Amino acid sequence: MKEADGASWGLVTPFLTDDEMFAFGVEFGMLYEQMKLGEPIESTFHLENQDRITLMASRLGWTIEEMEVLDEDWFSCQMAPPVENSSESS
């Protein structure tokens, strides 16, 4: 899923639980799908997911270029995908 300027997102169905960990998991899963596109990402995420997002980026070879805690609930993050080494593909 790509983000678009001025995009408006909504749920197709409501969450079936009030557990905030479910919402954090959805955010994390959506980020993973976006990372599979291999394009740079600049977005805001729940602070609760910061460690998980940092670990996933590291394990997938992404570079976190900038990260800033915005307040007690949110942080912003800029990430770059792995650079493919052309000598490995030949």
N, C-alpha and C positions, 0 to 999 in steps of 0.2 A: 504494500500500500504506500503510495507516494503522498506526501503532504503537498497541498496546493495553497497558495496565498488566498486568504479569505475563505478557506474551506470550512464547511460546517459538518460536524460529525454527530451522529446519533446512534442509539442502540436499535438493533432490529428487534430484539426481545429484551425485557428487563433482566437484570441480574436476579438469580433465584435465591441469593443469600445477601445478607447485610455485612458479611465478613469482609473487611477491607483488604485482607490478604488475597481474596479472589480478584478484586480490582487491580491490585499490584501485579498479580499473575497475568491478567489480561494485558496490561500495559507492557509487561516484559515480553509476552508472546508477540504482540504487535511490533515491538522493536525488532525482535529476532527476524520476523518476516521482512521488515524493511531492510535490515542488514543484508539479507540474501540478495537484494537487488545490486549490491556492490557500489552504491553511490554514497557520497558524504552525507552525514546526518547532523543536523543542528536542531535541537529540540529541548523541551523542558519535561522533566520526569519527577515522580514522587521521590523524595529523599529516602524513603524506605527501600527503594530499589537500587540505590547508588552502588552498594557493594556488589550486588548481583550483576548489574549492568557493566561495571568495571571488570569483573571477572570474565563475563561473556566476551567482552571486547578483546581482552587479552588472549583468551583461548582461541578466538577466531582470527587473531592476527591484526585486529583493528588498532589504530592509534587514537588515543584520546588527546585531542589537540588543546582543548580548553574545557574546564569544568568549574562551575561557580555555584556555591550554595546561595540561593536567593532569599530564603526565609526558613522557618522551622519545618516546612512541608515540601518545598520544591528545590530542585537544582537544574541548572542549564548545562548542556553538554554538547560539544562539537567533536565529532569522530570522523576519521578518515578510514576508508577500507584498506585492506592490505594491498601493497603494490606487487603486481605480478612480475616475476623475474622472467624475462623473455628467453634467457639462456636455458632455463629449466624446461621450457616447452618445446625446445628443438631437439 
